[in-house]
Amino acid sequence: MNCFATDTCATMRALWSELEAFDQLKHVFFLPCDSHRLQLLLGDILNLPWFTEVLEGAQCIARSFLAAPKELTILWRFQRSTVIDVRLSSTFLRAGVLP
């Protein structure tokens, strides 16, 4: 073992201190889990009142396009013609959102 990854709560940090005291683990790198931190951060952002308003507005726009097939087709064509969409459209194509 050369790395020990955990979440970043006080219990895990206390565990690091305990484990670092062992001579057999002096070579081990203790690493807080960034994906866990990002998950916590996104959870906090999703609970912000202003973000909820933005998300509801975006969902309203998305529902409007889904209810209007002609406009949705125009939007898809426009998205496919933009440079920025190269990465996003492949994600949507894999997810089955785009035809």
N, C-alpha and C positions, 0 to 999 in steps of 0.2 A: 504494500500500500504506500502510495506517495502523496495522496491528497485525501482530505476529509471534508466533504461539503455538507452543510446543514443549513437550516433556516437561521435567522438572525436574532431570535428571541433571547432574552436574558438567560434562560435555562441552557440553551445551546452554547452561548458564550462562556458560561460557567463550566460547562463540560469541556470546552476547549482547554481552559486553564488547567483542569484536572488531567486531561490526557497529555498535554504538553509537558507535564512534570515527569512522565515516564521516559526513561532513557531509550527504550525501544522505539519511541515515537518522535525522537528529536529531529529526524529527517522528514517527517510528515508536514505537509503544507496545509494549514487549516484555512478553509475558504468559505465565507458566507455565500449562500446561494442567491445569486442575482436574479434568477428567474422567480424565486419566491418573493424577493423585494419588489420586482416589477408587478407581480400579481397583486401584492398588497397596495402598491401605488395605484394601479388601475382600478382596484376596488374603491379606493378613496376618491378617485376622480369621478367614477360613475355615481357616487353618492353626493356630489356637489350639486346644489340646486341649479346653478346656471348651466351645468353640463346636461342635466336632465332636460332643460328647456331646449338646448341645442339638439340633443338626441331625438327628442319628440318632433322637432321641426324637420330634421333629416328623415325620420321615418315617415312623416306625412308626405314629404316630397317623393320618397321612394314608392309609397303606396299609390300616389297620384300617377306616377309613371307606369306602375304595374297595371293600373286600371285603364290605361290609355295605350293600347298596343302600337298604334301608329307613331305616337310621340316617343314611346320607348324604343322603337326601331331607329328613329332619327337620333336619339341619344346614343344608342349603341354604335351607330355608324360614326358619329362624331368622336366618341371615345376611342374607337379603333384607329381613327386618323391622327390622334395626338401622340406625341412622343412619351408623355408621362404615363400613358395608359399601358405601355408595353408590359410593365411588371404587373399592374393591377388586373388587366384583362385576363392574363394567363391564370391568375388566382380565381377569378370569377368563372372562367371557362371550366377549370377543374371542378369547381363547386357546382357547376350546372346552372349558374345564374344567367350566363350569356349563351345564346344559341350557337 
